[in-house]
Amino acid sequence: MPRKPKKGYYVRGEFVAEGSELDLELEAERTGGVPSRTELKRESTELQKLGEDLLTLRRDLYERLALPESLDDALNAVRKITNFEGRRRQMQYVGKLMRGLEEETRQAIRDALQEQHSGSAQQTLALHAAERWRDDLIARDEALQQWLDAHPATDAQQLRALIRQARKDGAVPDADAVSKGLAPRRSRAFRDIFQIVRETLDGPDDE
């Protein structure tokens, strides 16, 4: 039995089936820019992802957004759902609520997420800087004076004693031992040096 031909029309020599994505896009052009089904689906996916990202936002940044109560309740419900299918359906509902937000609110959410990301990156850099100073102080005599020149408020006697103890404990393991998982447990002095360095770098500038 011959297949029934699809309904449609030709545009610039190309057949356009009724109900196809191209048909919907052409219809949108004719009706003054109504979004196509593809565009609506893409927007829905993006907003659902934005809703998922909201679940990772720090409490202070989240509260600053002052989201609608319905969206806040929906997100709180997601946090309590452990069933995969139930969580998926709830996130679809979150996406639907996200579509109802003003663009200004959506942008505020994006800005808050970016602020959190930037803050995390800065914290990582600060952590690495403290680790470098700690290792340098233990490895080189000259590093202590360099540190005291940069941070004169440091208790030099305490830091000097901790460095001596860390060296005695063998606090900086050999790189090869680290790679093989054979590095000894770090000593108390090693950890205390890091704490002093970290608190000093995180604190106000020295007078």
C-alpha positions, 0 to 999 in steps of 0.5 A, spaced: 500 500 500 503 506 497 505 511 503 500 517 504 504 523 502 505 528 507 502 535 508 506 541 506 508 546 502 515 548 498 519 554 500 525 556 495 524 549 492 524 545 499 519 541 501 516 543 508 512 538 512 506 541 516 508 541 524 516 540 522 521 544 526 522 548 519 514 549 519 514 552 526 520 557 525 517 559 518 510 560 522 514 564 527 517 569 522 510 570 519 507 571 525 512 576 528 517 573 532 513 568 536 518 563 538 519 556 535 518 549 539 526 548 538 527 555 541 522 554 547 525 547 548 532 550 549 530 556 553 526 551 558 532 546 558 537 552 560 532 555 565 531 548 569 539 548 569 539 555 572 534 552 577 539 546 579 544 551 580 540 555 585 540 549 589 548 550 590 548 557 591 550 560 598 545 561 603 547 569 604 547 570 596 540 565 595 536 570 600 539 576 597 535 574 591 528 574 594 525 569 590 517 568 589 515 564 595 512 558 590 519 557 587 522 557 594 518 552 596 519 548 590 526 548 591 526 546 598 522 540 596 527 538 591 532 538 596 528 533 600 526 528 594 531 522 594 527 518 588 530 520 582 524 520 578 520 524 583 526 529 583 526 529 575 519 531 575 520 536 581 525 540 577 521 540 571 516 544 575 522 548 578 523 550 570 516 552 569 516 557 575 523 559 572 520 561 566 515 565 569 520 570 572 522 577 570 528 577 566 531 582 571 530 576 576 533 571 572 539 575 571 540 577 578 540 569 579 546 568 574 550 574 577 549 571 584 552 564 581 558 568 578 559 571 584 559 565 588 564 562 583 569 568 583 569 567 590 571 560 590 576 561 585 579 567 590 579 562 596 583 557 592 588 562 590 589 564 597 590 557 599 595 556 594 599 562 596 599 560 604 601 553 602 607 556 598 609 560 603 609 555 608 613 550 604 618 556 603 618 558 610 620 550 612 625 549 606 629 556 606 632 560 612 631 567 608 624 566 607 623 567 614 626 574 614 622 575 607 615 574 611 617 578 617 619 584 612 612 583 609 608 582 615 612 585 621 606 584 626 607 576 626 610 573 632 617 572 630 619 568 636 613 563 635 614 562 628 621 561 628 620 555 633 615 552 629 619 552 623 625 549 627 620 543 630 617 542 623 624 541 620 626 536 626 619 533 624 621 532 617 614 536 615 615 537 608 615 530 604 619 528 598 615 529 592 617 522 590 614 519 596 608 523 595 607 520 588 607 513 591 602 515 597 608 514 602 609 521 605 609 521 613 603 524 616 604 532 617 606 534 624 603 539 628 608 544 627 607 544 620 599 545 620 600 551 625 605 554 620 600 554 615 594 556 620 599 562 622 600 564 614 593 563 612 590 567 618 595 573 616 594 573 609 586 573 610 587 578 615 587 586 614 594 589 611 599 590 616 600 597 619 
